[in-house]
Amino acid sequence: MFFFRDIIGHDALKKSLIRSVNAGNIAHAQLFSGIEGVGKFAMAMAYARYIHCTHRGADDACGECPSCRQYSALSHADLHFVFPMVRNKDKKKVHCDDYREAWSEFISSRAYFGIDDWLQAINAENKQAIIYADESEEIWRKMTLKSFSSPYKIMIIWLPERMNVECANKLLKLFEEPYPNTLFLLVSNAPDQLLATIRSRVQQITLPALSLDAIAEALQQQYGISDIDARAIAHLSSGSYLKACDNLSLNEDNKLFFDLFVQLMRLSYARRVKELKVWSEDTADMGRERLRRFIAYASRMIRENYIYNLGQPMLNYMTADESQFSTRFAPFINERNVQEIINILNAAESDIGQNANAKIVLFDLAVKLILLLKN
């Protein structure tokens, strides 16, 4: 794991990073940024592995030298990690080293992940994960130590935008006047949230959204699904492989979501208010997270039905059942109501995310649909 060859797309960036290593032109602080799920952390890890590898190939690390074996075991003495954490009530201080075992287990099981995956792995519940001010002292200590087995000491800081302001300020001098042969690789989803003084001290590298073809090919290779299914899922992923994998796992729910969507639209069009109330109460029992996914599914179906009216099948990404339903339903979604329907769905998803009463939110949504579907 964490070789250049394992990362989806970004071939030009891989070549550029490899050239910088072979030319001995490695910037001491680099910021890898882009949307969640495009492979930023994996790229930083593959880059660090290549730098530390003692028998580098033309396109990748060897995978066999002592350094590469240590990378595979996540035990390289000159590789350090900083990442968001949560503090227990009974602990005044917390450092990344306190989570090292959980972190190693977490990243060894996946190359693409997001903050929600990490919070779930450490059972953070509703706590906010941050990089505390105390961590700056550990960063200074580690980066001033003599390297053990490699010319470079490398520190990967995942989601630096979650650094406590005090912690970020304490690192400015390290970025401005780094110790010899030290390398900071920052991996950020939201670089604009970093201190401007930090952004000005790092070399910025932006990873663009992945292409539909790249995601579809990766899904076929990893999951063995058909090209049609892979491209349909990739189309919904907004250039994020992580989101594509999430969409794939949601396929089990899609049949339920489709049935609920059909019921909602038919009952709303027929103005069957009493049955809509029952539908709202039954659907609310799914739980908030599944409800939010259902509403996101409904929003997608509204957009797909609006596009269906254009008579361009290549622009639609629906299953056979969804497409069959759209032959009858699409005419009711048009330029007079499509934006308003999307707006009320977005509002419903937001309300449920803010712990509003799900039954009331769903019934209110259904009542508004009665009026809009007749428009």
Secondary structure, DSSP 4 states (H G I P E B T S, - for coil): ---GGGS-S-HHHHHHHHHHHHTT---SEEEEE-STTSSHHHHHHHHHHHHH-SS--SSS--S-SHHHHHHHTT--TTEEEE--B---TT-S---GGGGHHHHHHHHHT-SS--HHHHHHHTT-TTPPPBB-TTHHHHHHHHHHSPPSSSS-EEEEEE-GGGB-HHHHHHHHHHHHSPPTTEEEEEEES-GGGS-HHHHTTSEEEE-PPPPHHHHHHHHHHHH---HHHHHHHHHTTTT-HHHHHHHHHTHHHHHHHHHHHHHHHHHHHTT-HHHHHHHHHHHHTT-HHHHHHHHHHHHHHHHHHHHHTTT-GGG----HHHHHHHHHHGGG--TTTHHHHHHHHHHHHHHHHTT--HHHHHHHHHHHHHHHHT-
